[in-house]
Amino acid sequence: MMMSRLTATPRRVVMQTRGFRKGNPIKFTENHQNHGVSAVVYADNSTAMIKAGKVAGAGILALIPFALALSPSALNTPVDYALGVLIPIHAHVSMNAVLSDYIPKVHQLPFRLSALAGSAAFFLGLMVVNVNGVGITESVKTIWREAPKKESH
């Protein structure tokens, strides 16, 4: 800091910035917009997939109270199927955002493909629970219920 000649208060000296690029920044120089199949693999770089992830998150938030209130009844079946679709979509888009933040660019593709495989397995697992089991909501509710007491003879 320098002292001003007229006052005894310090005056800040602005340092010049070197290498500053003038003009408007170019959009998507590193993150290219993806379409089609690459939009699913690079889900955090596609505006459609980001929007789908946000809609899925809002849908999950809206459906959970209905699922808890309607379970165990036949009215809960469509809610469980909707949750079985929305949860993997939200998880896939969110996991791709985490991968792009923490994995170097040169190593991202194998991790993104494994995240896609994990999201597909997650979707299939939730559908198996819905089709062959008691449903997602009842499966979660069994965690909260007390275990049945065993009778000793």
Summary of the structure (lengths in Angstrom):
residues: 153
radius of gyration: 25.8
end to end distance: 87.0
largest distance: 98.5
contacts: 351
relative contact order: 0.10
helix: 64%
strand: 3%
